[in-house]
Amino acid sequence: MLAVSDTSPINALQRIGQLHLLPALFDRIFIPPAVRAELQNAVQHGFDPNLIDQLDWLEVLPLSNSTKQSQLLATLDLGESEAIMLALELKTDYILIDEKAGRRVATTLGLQVIGVLGILLRAKETGLIGAIKPALDDLVVKVGFWIEKQTRRRILELAEEL
């Protein structure tokens, strides 16, 4: 399976020590240049920017056509808009994105969306992690990731951890 990722999933998973889940769940992951730049600037939030060039399953790929991107920039940031456009260009199986507005736009454009919580849930379902609750706790504490109470409960129910 191929995926394009926005900044948040890669950043969050790296910061909680779960970045290894991405190549276990997806064959290849692409990021556009704007996402690479955002990741390199996330060092103050605990992201290791040297990882980008060390990951053989992660490929930075520029957009071949950015004309429609200007429409997306009206409501999304540069990384999200480039990630969505790249996913459309490559016709990937998934786009990895967490932000609500980006998820809404991607879904409207016909893309299959999965975020950090969905990635963790799939990792639990496939036996890559034994429990999802510690990862959820790490997301909140280490990353400052916002998880609504009912969403957390639903994820834990689906993971059979309630």
MIVOSE-367500 format. One record per atom (N, C-alpha, C, O, CB): atom name; residue number from 1; x, y, z; residue in one letter. Coordinates in steps of 0.1 Angstrom, whole numbers. Each point is the difference from the previous one (the first is absolute). Glycine has a CB too. Layout:
// MIVOSE-367500
- CA,NUM,X,Y,Z,A
...
//
This chain:
// MIVOSE-367500
- N,1,8,-12,0,M
- CA,1,-8,12,0,M
- C,1,9,12,0,M
- O,1,10,1,7,M
- CB,1,-28,-13,5,M
- N,2,14,22,-20,L
- CA,2,7,13,0,L
- C,2,-8,11,7,L
- O,2,-12,0,0,L
- CB,2,22,-7,-22,L
- N,3,-3,16,28,A
- CA,3,-6,11,7,A
- C,3,8,13,-1,A
- O,3,12,-1,-3,A
- CB,3,-22,-16,19,A
- N,4,3,28,-15,V
- CA,4,7,13,1,V
- C,4,-3,5,14,V
- O,4,-12,-2,5,V
- CB,4,9,7,-30,V
- N,5,13,0,32,S
- CA,5,-2,5,13,S
- C,5,1,15,2,S
- O,5,8,6,-7,S
- CB,5,1,-28,14,S
- N,6,-17,27,1,D
- CA,6,1,14,5,D
- C,6,10,0,11,D
- O,6,5,-11,4,D
- CB,6,-29,17,-11,D
- N,7,27,5,13,T
- CA,7,10,1,11,T
- C,7,-3,-7,13,T
- O,7,8,-8,5,T
- CB,7,-2,29,-16,T
- N,8,-18,-19,15,S
- CA,8,-5,-5,13,S
- C,8,2,-15,3,S
- O,8,6,-3,10,S
- CB,8,-22,22,-11,S
- N,9,12,-28,-8,P
- CA,9,2,-14,3,P
- C,9,15,-4,2,P
- O,9,3,-7,10,P
- CB,9,-24,3,-22,P
- N,10,29,9,4,I
- CA,10,15,-4,1,I
- C,10,6,6,12,I
- O,10,7,-6,8,I
- CB,10,-6,5,-33,I
- N,11,-4,14,28,N
- CA,11,5,7,11,N
- C,11,-5,-7,13,N
- O,11,8,-3,9,N
- CB,11,-8,25,-22,N
- N,12,-13,-24,14,A
- CA,12,-5,-6,13,A
- C,12,5,-14,2,A
- O,12,4,-3,11,A
- CB,12,-25,17,-14,A
- N,13,21,-22,-7,L
- CA,13,5,-14,2,L
- C,13,14,-1,3,L
- O,13,4,-8,8,L
- CB,13,-21,1,-24,L
- N,14,25,16,11,Q
- CA,14,15,0,3,Q
- C,14,1,5,15,Q
- O,14,9,-6,7,Q
- CB,14,-3,11,-31,Q
- N,15,-13,4,28,R
- CA,15,1,6,13,R
- C,15,-4,-10,11,R
- O,15,4,1,12,R
- CB,15,-7,21,-21,R
- N,16,-6,-32,6,I
- CA,16,-4,-10,10,I
- C,16,7,-13,-3,I
- O,16,-4,-11,6,I
- CB,16,-18,22,-4,I
- N,17,32,-12,-10,G
- CA,17,7,-12,-3,G
- C,17,-7,-10,-8,G
- O,17,3,-12,2,G
- CB,17,9,16,19,G
- N,18,-21,0,-29,Q
- CA,18,-8,-10,-8,Q
- C,18,1,2,-15,Q
- O,18,-8,-4,-8,Q
- CB,18,-8,3,27,Q
- N,19,26,8,-24,L
- CA,19,2,3,-14,L
- C,19,2,-13,-8,L
- O,19,-4,0,-12,L
- CB,19,14,22,18,L
- N,20,-5,-32,0,H
- CA,20,2,-13,-7,H
- C,20,-13,-6,-5,H
- O,20,0,-9,-8,H
- CB,20,20,5,23,H
- N,21,-31,9,-9,L
- CA,21,-13,-6,-5,L
- C,21,-3,4,-14,L
- O,21,-7,-8,-7,L
- CB,21,-1,9,30,L
- N,22,12,10,-28,L
- CA,22,-3,5,-13,L
- C,22,5,-10,-11,L
- O,22,-8,-4,-8,L
- CB,22,8,27,16,L
- N,23,13,-27,-8,P
- CA,23,4,-9,-11,P
- C,23,-6,-14,2,P
- O,23,0,-8,-9,P
- CB,23,21,21,7,P
- N,24,-25,-16,14,A
- CA,24,-6,-13,3,A
- C,24,-14,-1,-6,A
- O,24,-5,-11,-3,A
- CB,24,19,9,24,A
- N,25,-21,14,-22,L
- CA,25,-14,0,-4,L
- C,25,-1,4,-15,L
- O,25,-10,-3,-7,L
- CB,25,3,9,30,L
- N,26,17,2,-28,F
- CA,26,-1,5,-14,F
- C,26,13,-4,-7,F
- O,26,11,1,6,F
- CB,26,-26,18,1,F
- N,27,14,-22,-20,D
- CA,27,12,-3,-8,D
- C,27,9,11,-2,D
- O,27,12,0,2,D
- CB,27,-25,-17,-13,D
- N,28,8,29,7,R
- CA,28,7,12,-2,R
- C,28,-8,12,4,R
- O,28,-12,0,-1,R
- CB,28,25,-11,-18,R
- N,29,-6,21,25,I
- CA,29,-6,12,4,I
- C,29,7,12,-7,I
- O,29,12,0,0,I
- CB,29,-20,-11,22,I
- N,30,0,19,-28,F
- CA,30,5,12,-6,F
- C,30,-3,13,8,F
- O,30,-11,0,6,F
- CB,30,9,-12,-29,F
- N,31,10,21,22,I
- CA,31,-3,13,6,I
- C,31,4,11,-10,I
- O,31,10,-1,-7,I
- CB,31,-7,-7,31,I
- N,32,-11,19,-25,P
- CA,32,4,11,-9,P
- C,32,11,9,7,P
- O,32,2,-1,12,P
- CB,32,-25,0,-22,P
- N,33,29,9,3,P
- CA,33,11,9,5,P
- C,33,-5,9,12,P
- O,33,8,2,10,P
- CB,33,2,-2,-32,P
- N,34,-22,4,22,A
- CA,34,-5,9,11,A
- C,34,-1,-8,13,A
- O,34,3,5,11,A
- CB,34,-16,8,-27,A
- N,35,10,-26,15,V
- CA,35,-1,-9,12,V
- C,35,14,-2,5,V
- O,35,3,0,12,V
- CB,35,-24,-11,-20,V
- N,36,31,9,-1,R
- CA,36,14,-2,4,R
- C,36,4,13,8,R
- O,36,7,-2,10,R
- CB,36,-2,-13,-30,R
- N,37,-8,26,14,A
- CA,37,4,13,7,A
- C,37,-6,1,14,A
- O,37,7,4,9,A
- CB,37,-4,7,-32,A
- N,38,-16,-14,24,E
- CA,38,-6,0,13,E
- C,38,6,-9,10,E
- O,38,2,3,12,E
- CB,38,-23,3,-24,E
- N,39,24,-18,7,L
- CA,39,7,-10,9,L
- C,39,14,5,5,L
- O,39,3,-1,11,L
- CB,39,-16,-18,-23,L
- N,40,20,25,2,Q
- CA,40,13,5,4,Q
- C,40,-1,12,10,Q
- O,40,9,2,8,Q
- CB,40,0,-9,-31,Q
- N,41,-20,14,22,N
- CA,41,-2,11,10,N
- C,41,-6,-4,13,N
- O,41,-2,8,9,N
- CB,41,0,7,-29,N
- N,42,-2,-28,21,A
- CA,42,-6,-5,12,A
- C,42,10,-4,11,A
- O,42,-4,-6,10,A
- CB,42,-15,-2,-24,A
- N,43,31,11,12,V
- CA,43,11,-4,9,V
- C,43,-3,6,14,V
- O,43,3,-7,10,V
- CB,43,14,6,-28,V
- N,44,-23,13,19,Q
- CA,44,-3,6,13,Q
- C,44,-11,-8,7,Q
- O,44,-2,2,12,Q
- CB,44,9,20,-21,Q
- N,45,-14,-30,2,H
- CA,45,-11,-8,6,H
- C,45,5,-15,2,H
- O,45,-8,-8,4,H
- CB,45,-9,23,-15,H
- N,46,29,-17,9,G
- CA,46,6,-14,3,G
- C,46,1,-9,-11,G
- O,46,3,-12,1,G
- CB,46,-13,15,20,G
- N,47,8,2,-34,F
- CA,47,2,-8,-11,F
- C,47,15,0,-5,F
- O,47,6,10,1,F
- CB,47,-30,-6,-8,F
- N,48,29,-16,4,D
- CA,48,14,-1,-5,D
- C,48,0,2,-15,D
- O,48,-4,-9,-7,D
- CB,48,10,-6,26,D
- N,49,-2,27,-25,P
- CA,49,-1,2,-14,P
- C,49,10,-8,-8,P
- O,49,-2,-2,-12,P
- CB,49,-5,25,17,P
- N,50,17,-29,1,N
- CA,50,9,-9,-7,N
- C,50,-6,-13,-5,N
- O,50,5,-7,-9,N
- CB,50,13,17,23,N
- N,51,-29,-13,-7,L
- CA,51,-7,-13,-4,L
- C,51,-5,0,-14,L
- O,51,0,-10,-7,L
- CB,51,-7,8,31,L
- N,52,3,14,-29,I
- CA,52,-6,0,-13,I
- C,52,8,-6,-11,I
- O,52,-5,-8,-8,I
- CB,52,-6,29,15,I
- N,53,24,-19,-7,D
- CA,53,9,-5,-10,D
- C,53,5,-14,3,D
- O,53,6,-7,-8,D
- CB,53,1,30,4,D
- N,54,-10,-28,16,Q
- CA,54,4,-14,4,Q
- C,54,-10,-10,-2,Q
- O,54,3,-12,0,Q
- CB,54,11,22,17,Q
- N,55,-26,-6,-19,L
- CA,55,-11,-10,-2,L
- C,55,-2,-4,-14,L
- O,55,-4,8,-9,L
- CB,55,-8,2,28,L
- N,56,15,-22,-23,D
- CA,56,0,-5,-13,D
- C,56,-14,-2,-6,D
- O,56,-2,-1,-12,D
- CB,56,23,-10,16,D
- N,57,-31,11,5,W
- CA,57,-14,-2,-4,W
- C,57,-7,13,-2,W
- O,57,-12,1,-4,W
- CB,57,12,-22,16,W
- N,58,7,32,-9,L
- CA,58,-6,14,-1,L
- C,58,6,7,-12,L
- O,58,13,1,0,L
- CB,58,-17,0,25,L
- N,59,-4,4,-34,E
- CA,59,6,7,-12,E
- C,59,-7,14,-1,E
- O,59,-12,1,0,E
- CB,59,16,-24,-12,E
- N,60,5,33,10,V
- CA,60,-5,13,-2,V
- C,60,-2,1,-15,V
- O,60,9,-2,-8,V
- CB,60,4,12,28,V
- N,61,-25,-5,-24,L
- CA,61,-3,0,-14,L
- C,61,-8,14,-3,L
- O,61,-10,3,7,L
- CB,61,9,-28,-8,L
- N,62,6,33,-8,P
- CA,62,-6,12,-3,P
- C,62,-13,-2,-8,P
- O,62,-2,-10,-7,P
- CB,62,24,22,7,P
- N,63,-31,-2,1,L
- CA,63,-12,0,-8,L
- C,63,4,2,-15,L
- O,63,9,7,-3,L
- CB,63,-23,1,23,L
- N,64,7,-15,-29,S
- CA,64,2,2,-14,S
- C,64,-9,11,-5,S
- O,64,3,6,-10,S
- CB,64,4,-30,7,S
- N,65,-18,27,10,N
- CA,65,-10,10,-4,N
- C,65,-5,7,12,N
- O,65,-7,-7,8,N
- CB,65,1,-5,-29,N
- N,66,9,24,23,S
- CA,66,-5,7,13,S
- C,66,-11,11,-3,S
- O,66,-2,8,9,S
- CB,66,25,-12,0,S
- N,67,-29,3,-20,T
- CA,67,-10,10,-3,T
- C,67,-12,-1,9,T
- O,67,-5,11,4,T
- CB,67,12,-11,-28,T
- N,68,-12,-11,27,K
- CA,68,-12,-2,9,K
- C,68,4,3,15,K
- O,68,-9,3,8,K
- CB,68,-1,-20,-24,K
- N,69,23,16,19,Q
- CA,69,4,2,14,Q
- C,69,-4,14,5,Q
- O,69,-3,1,12,Q
- CB,69,22,-17,-17,Q
- N,70,-18,26,-3,S
- CA,70,-3,13,4,S
- C,70,-15,1,6,S
- O,70,-2,8,9,S
- CB,70,18,2,-26,S
- N,71,-25,-18,12,Q
- CA,71,-13,0,5,Q
- C,71,-1,-6,14,Q
- O,71,-7,4,9,Q
- CB,71,-2,-7,-33,Q
- N,72,18,-8,26,L
- CA,72,0,-6,13,L
- C,72,7,9,11,L
- O,72,-4,-1,11,L
- CB,72,5,-21,-23,L
- N,73,8,30,7,L
- CA,73,7,9,10,L
- C,73,-10,10,6,L
- O,73,4,7,10,L
- CB,73,17,-10,-23,L
- N,74,-32,5,8,A
- CA,74,-10,9,6,A
- C,74,-5,-5,13,A
- O,74,-3,8,9,A
- CB,74,-4,-1,-32,A
- N,75,7,-20,25,T
- CA,75,-4,-6,13,T
- C,75,10,-8,7,T
- O,75,-2,-3,12,T
- CB,75,-21,4,-22,T
- N,76,33,-6,3,L
- CA,76,10,-9,6,L
- C,76,14,7,0,L
- O,76,3,9,-7,L
- CB,76,-17,-29,0,L
- N,77,23,14,15,D
- CA,77,14,5,0,D
- C,77,7,-7,-12,D
- O,77,-5,-8,-7,D
- CB,77,5,12,32,D
- N,78,12,1,-28,L
- CA,78,8,-5,-11,L
- C,78,2,-15,0,L
- O,78,-1,-6,-10,L
- CB,78,12,29,9,L
- N,79,-7,-28,13,G
- CA,79,3,-14,1,G
- C,79,-12,-9,-3,G
- O,79,1,-9,-8,G
- CB,79,16,14,24,G
- N,80,-28,-1,-10,E
- CA,80,-13,-8,-3,E
- C,80,-4,1,-14,E
- O,80,-4,-10,-6,E
- CB,80,-3,15,29,E
- N,81,8,7,-29,S
- CA,81,-5,1,-14,S
- C,81,9,-7,-10,S
- O,81,-4,-7,-9,S
- CB,81,-5,29,15,S
- N,82,22,-22,-3,E
- CA,82,10,-7,-9,E
- C,82,-2,-15,2,E
- O,82,0,-8,-10,E
- CB,82,16,26,11,E
- N,83,-18,-23,11,A
- CA,83,-3,-14,3,A
- C,83,-12,-5,-7,A
- O,83,0,-11,-7,A
- CB,83,11,13,29,A
- N,84,-22,6,-22,I
- CA,84,-12,-4,-6,I
- C,84,2,-1,-15,I
- O,84,-5,-9,-7,I
- CB,84,-9,19,25,I
- N,85,20,1,-24,M
- CA,85,2,0,-14,M
- C,85,9,-12,-5,M
- O,85,-2,-6,-10,M
- CB,85,0,31,11,M
- N,86,13,-28,7,L
- CA,86,9,-11,-4,L
- C,86,-8,-13,1,L
- O,86,2,-9,-9,L
- CB,86,18,22,18,L
- N,87,-28,-15,1,A
- CA,87,-8,-12,1,A
- C,87,-9,-2,-12,A
- O,87,-2,-11,-5,A
- CB,87,3,12,30,A
- N,88,-7,10,-29,L
- CA,88,-9,0,-12,L
- C,88,8,-3,-13,L
- O,88,-4,-8,-8,L
- CB,88,-11,24,19,L
- N,89,27,-10,-12,E
- CA,89,8,-2,-12,E
- C,89,5,-15,-1,E
- O,89,0,-6,-10,E
- CB,89,8,30,11,E
- N,90,-4,-29,11,L
- CA,90,6,-14,0,L
- C,90,-11,-11,1,L
- O,90,3,-12,-2,L
- CB,90,17,22,12,L
- N,91,-32,-5,-7,K
- CA,91,-11,-10,2,K
- C,91,4,-10,10,K
- O,91,-2,-12,-2,K
- CB,91,-6,15,-22,K
- N,92,13,1,36,T
- CA,92,4,-9,10,T
- C,92,-12,-6,7,T
- O,92,-12,5,-1,T
- CB,92,32,9,5,T
- N,93,-18,-24,3,D
- CA,93,-11,-7,8,D
- C,93,-5,8,11,D
- O,93,-12,0,3,D
- CB,93,22,-22,-9,D
- N,94,-1,30,13,Y
- CA,94,-3,8,12,Y
- C,94,7,13,0,Y
- O,94,10,2,-6,Y
- CB,94,-14,-23,18,Y
- N,95,-2,30,-5,I
- CA,95,7,12,4,I
- C,95,0,0,16,I
- O,95,-11,-2,6,I
- CB,95,4,15,-27,I
- N,96,18,-11,26,L
- CA,96,2,0,15,L
- C,96,-1,15,5,L
- O,96,9,8,-3,L
- CB,96,5,-30,3,L
- N,97,-25,25,6,I
- CA,97,-2,14,4,I
- C,97,-9,0,13,I
- O,97,-9,-8,1,I
- CB,97,11,16,-25,I
- N,98,1,1,33,D
- CA,98,-8,1,12,D
- C,98,-9,12,1,D
- O,98,-11,-1,6,D
- CB,98,30,-11,5,D
- N,99,-15,24,-16,E
- CA,99,-7,12,2,E
- C,99,-14,-1,-6,E
- O,99,-2,-5,-11,E
- CB,99,23,18,11,E
- N,100,-31,-8,7,K
- CA,100,-14,-2,-4,K
- C,100,-3,6,-14,K
- O,100,-6,-6,-8,K
- CB,100,0,7,33,K
- N,101,11,11,-27,A
- CA,101,-3,7,-13,A
- C,101,6,-8,-11,A
- O,101,-6,-2,-11,A
- CB,101,5,24,22,A
- N,102,14,-27,-9,G
- CA,102,6,-7,-11,G
- C,102,-6,-14,-2,G
- O,102,-2,-4,-12,G
- CB,102,23,15,18,G
- N,103,-26,-17,4,R
- CA,103,-7,-13,-1,R
- C,103,-13,2,-8,R
- O,103,-4,-8,-9,R
- CB,103,14,0,31,R
- N,104,-17,19,-19,R
- CA,104,-13,3,-7,R
- C,104,3,2,-15,R
- O,104,-8,-5,-8,R
- CB,104,-1,15,30,R
- N,105,19,-2,-25,V
- CA,105,3,3,-14,V
- C,105,4,-13,-7,V
- O,105,-5,-2,-11,V
- CB,105,12,26,17,V
- N,106,2,-31,0,A
- CA,106,5,-13,-7,A
- C,106,-12,-9,-2,A
- O,106,0,-6,-11,A
- CB,106,22,9,22,A
- N,107,-31,-5,-2,T
- CA,107,-11,-9,-1,T
- C,107,-9,5,-11,T
- O,107,-5,-8,-9,T
- CB,107,6,2,33,T
- N,108,-4,19,-25,T
- CA,108,-8,6,-10,T
- C,108,6,-3,-14,T
- O,108,-8,-1,-10,T
- CB,108,1,19,26,T
- N,109,20,-18,-17,L
- CA,109,7,-2,-13,L
- C,109,1,-15,-3,L
- O,109,6,-4,-10,L
- CB,109,7,25,13,L
- N,110,-19,-30,6,G
- CA,110,0,-14,-3,G
- C,110,12,-8,5,G
- O,110,2,-11,-4,G
- CB,110,-15,17,-16,G
- N,111,21,0,29,L
- CA,111,12,-7,5,L
- C,111,-4,-8,13,L
- O,111,-9,4,7,L
- CB,111,24,14,-17,L
- N,112,-8,-29,12,Q
- CA,112,-2,-8,12,Q
- C,112,9,6,10,Q
- O,112,12,1,-2,Q
- CB,112,-17,-22,-11,Q
- N,113,-1,25,24,V
- CA,113,8,7,11,V
- C,113,2,-9,12,V
- O,113,-9,-7,4,V
- CB,113,-1,29,-12,V
- N,114,22,-21,13,I
- CA,114,3,-7,13,I
- C,114,10,9,7,I
- O,114,9,6,-5,I
- CB,114,-13,-29,-5,I
- N,115,1,24,23,G
- CA,115,9,9,9,G
- C,115,7,-9,10,G
- O,115,0,-12,-1,G
- CB,115,-16,31,-2,G
- N,116,23,-12,12,V
- CA,116,8,-7,10,V
- C,116,-9,-10,8,V
- O,116,5,-11,2,V
- CB,116,10,31,0,V
- N,117,-27,-17,2,L
- CA,117,-8,-9,8,L
- C,117,-3,-12,-9,L
- O,117,0,-11,6,L
- CB,117,-10,30,8,L
- N,118,7,-17,-26,G
- CA,118,-3,-12,-9,G
- C,118,12,-8,-2,G
- O,118,-1,-12,-1,G
- CB,118,-17,26,-10,G
- N,119,29,-8,10,I
- CA,119,13,-7,-2,I
- C,119,2,-9,12,I
- O,119,4,-12,-1,I
- CB,119,6,30,-14,I
- N,120,-11,-12,27,L
- CA,120,2,-8,12,L
- C,120,-10,-11,1,L
- O,120,3,-11,5,L
- CB,120,6,31,6,L
- N,121,-22,-18,-14,L
- CA,121,-10,-10,0,L
- C,121,4,-12,-9,L
- O,121,-2,-11,3,L
- CB,121,-16,29,3,L
- N,122,22,-14,-18,R
- CA,122,4,-11,-10,R
- C,122,12,-8,5,R
- O,122,1,-12,-1,R
- CB,122,-10,26,-18,R
- N,123,18,-6,26,A
- CA,123,12,-7,5,A
- C,123,-4,-10,11,A
- O,123,6,-11,1,A
- CB,123,8,31,-6,A
- N,124,-24,-16,13,K
- CA,124,-5,-9,11,K
- C,124,-7,-12,-7,K
- O,124,3,-12,4,K
- CB,124,-6,31,12,K
- N,125,-5,-17,-26,E
- CA,125,-8,-10,-6,E
- C,125,9,-10,-7,E
- O,125,-3,-12,-1,E
- CB,125,-15,28,-3,E
- N,126,30,-12,-2,T
- CA,126,9,-9,-7,T
- C,126,11,-5,9,T
- O,126,9,-8,-4,T
- CB,126,-13,21,-16,T
- N,127,3,-10,33,G
- CA,127,10,-6,10,G
- C,127,13,7,0,G
- O,127,10,-5,6,G
- CB,127,-21,-16,-9,G
- N,128,12,33,-3,L
- CA,128,13,7,0,L
- C,128,3,7,14,L
- O,128,11,2,4,L
- CB,128,-14,2,-28,L
- N,129,-8,-1,31,I
- CA,129,1,5,14,I
- C,129,-10,-8,8,I
- O,129,-10,-5,-4,I
- CB,129,17,28,-3,I
- N,130,-3,-25,20,G
- CA,130,-8,-8,9,G
- C,130,-12,7,5,G
- O,130,-11,-6,3,G
- CB,130,31,-7,3,G
- N,131,-18,26,-4,A
- CA,131,-11,8,6,A
- C,131,1,14,-6,A
- O,131,10,5,-3,A
- CB,131,-10,-18,25,A
- N,132,-12,19,-23,I
- CA,132,-1,13,-6,I
- C,132,0,11,11,I
- O,132,4,12,-3,I
- CB,132,-16,-22,-17,I
- N,133,7,7,31,K
- CA,133,-1,10,11,K
- C,133,13,7,3,K
- O,133,-1,12,2,K
- CB,133,-18,-26,7,K
- N,134,30,7,-7,P
- CA,134,12,8,3,P
- C,134,4,9,-11,P
- O,134,5,11,3,P
- CB,134,3,-30,10,P
- N,135,-10,16,-26,A
- CA,135,3,9,-11,A
- C,135,-10,12,1,A
- O,135,5,11,-3,A
- CB,135,3,-30,-11,A
- N,136,-20,17,17,L
- CA,136,-10,11,1,L
- C,136,5,10,11,L
- O,136,0,12,-1,L
- CB,136,-19,-27,-7,L
- N,137,23,9,20,D
- CA,137,5,8,11,D
- C,137,12,8,-4,D
- O,137,1,12,3,D
- CB,137,-10,-29,13,D
- N,138,18,10,-23,D
- CA,138,12,7,-5,D
- C,138,-3,12,-9,D
- O,138,6,10,0,D
- CB,138,7,-32,2,D
- N,139,-23,20,-11,L
- CA,139,-4,10,-9,L
- C,139,-4,13,7,L
- O,139,4,11,-3,L
- CB,139,-11,-29,-14,L
- N,140,-1,16,27,V
- CA,140,-5,11,8,V
- C,140,11,7,8,V
- O,140,1,12,0,V
- CB,140,-23,-24,2,V
- N,141,30,4,5,V
- CA,141,10,5,9,V
- C,141,12,5,-7,V
- O,141,5,12,2,V
- CB,141,-12,-28,15,V
- N,142,13,8,-27,K
- CA,142,12,4,-6,K
- C,142,-1,9,-12,K
- O,142,8,9,-3,K
- CB,142,0,-30,10,K
- N,143,-20,20,-14,V
- CA,143,-2,8,-12,V
- C,143,-10,11,2,V
- O,143,0,10,-8,V
- CB,143,5,-30,-5,V
- N,144,-13,19,23,G
- CA,144,-11,10,2,G
- C,144,-11,-2,-10,G
- O,144,-8,9,-4,G
- CB,144,24,7,12,G
- N,145,-18,-29,-13,F
- CA,145,-10,-4,-9,F
- C,145,-14,1,6,F
- O,145,-2,-6,11,F
- CB,145,19,-9,-23,F
- N,146,-26,21,6,W
- CA,146,-14,1,6,W
- C,146,-8,-12,-5,W
- O,146,-1,-2,-12,W
- CB,146,3,28,12,W
- N,147,-7,-33,10,I
- CA,147,-9,-11,-3,I
- C,147,-13,2,8,I
- O,147,0,0,12,I
- CB,147,20,-16,-17,I
- N,148,-31,18,-2,E
- CA,148,-13,1,6,E
- C,148,-3,-12,9,E
- O,148,4,-11,-4,E
- CB,148,-12,26,-15,E
- N,149,1,-13,30,K
- CA,149,-3,-10,9,K
- C,149,-7,-12,-7,K
- O,149,3,-12,2,K
- CB,149,-4,29,17,K
- N,150,-9,-14,-27,Q
- CA,150,-8,-10,-6,Q
- C,150,8,-7,-11,Q
- O,150,-2,-12,-3,Q
- CB,150,-19,25,8,Q
- N,151,30,-6,-11,T
- CA,151,9,-6,-10,T
- C,151,9,-10,6,T
- O,151,2,-11,-4,T
- CB,151,-3,31,-10,T
- N,152,7,-16,25,R
- CA,152,9,-9,8,R
- C,152,-7,-13,4,R
- O,152,5,-11,-1,R
- CB,152,8,32,9,R
- N,153,-25,-19,-2,R
- CA,153,-8,-11,4,R
- C,153,-3,-10,-12,R
- O,153,2,-12,2,R
- CB,153,-12,26,16,R
- N,154,7,-8,-29,R
- CA,154,-4,-8,-12,R
- C,154,13,-8,-5,R
- O,154,-1,-12,-3,R
- CB,154,-17,28,-3,R
- N,155,29,-9,6,I
- CA,155,13,-7,-4,I
- C,155,3,-12,9,I
- O,155,3,-10,-4,I
- CB,155,5,32,-6,I
- N,156,-9,-19,23,L
- CA,156,3,-11,10,L
- C,156,-10,-11,-1,L
- O,156,3,-12,2,L
- CB,156,7,29,13,L
- N,157,-23,-14,-18,E
- CA,157,-10,-10,-2,E
- C,157,4,-9,-13,E
- O,157,-1,-12,1,E
- CB,157,-17,27,10,E
- N,158,21,-8,-22,L
- CA,158,4,-7,-12,L
- C,158,12,-9,2,L
- O,158,2,-11,-6,L
- CB,158,-12,29,-7,L
- N,159,19,-13,22,A
- CA,159,13,-8,3,A
- C,159,-3,-10,10,A
- O,159,10,-7,4,A
- CB,159,4,27,-10,A
- N,160,-26,-21,11,E
- CA,160,-4,-9,11,E
- C,160,9,1,12,E
- O,160,5,-9,6,E
- CB,160,-13,-7,-23,E
- N,161,9,29,21,E
- CA,161,8,3,12,E
- C,161,-8,7,11,E
- O,161,5,7,9,E
- CB,161,15,-5,-24,E
- N,162,-33,-3,13,L
- CA,162,-9,6,11,L
- C,162,-8,-11,7,L
- O,162,-8,2,9,L
- CB,162,5,19,-22,L
//
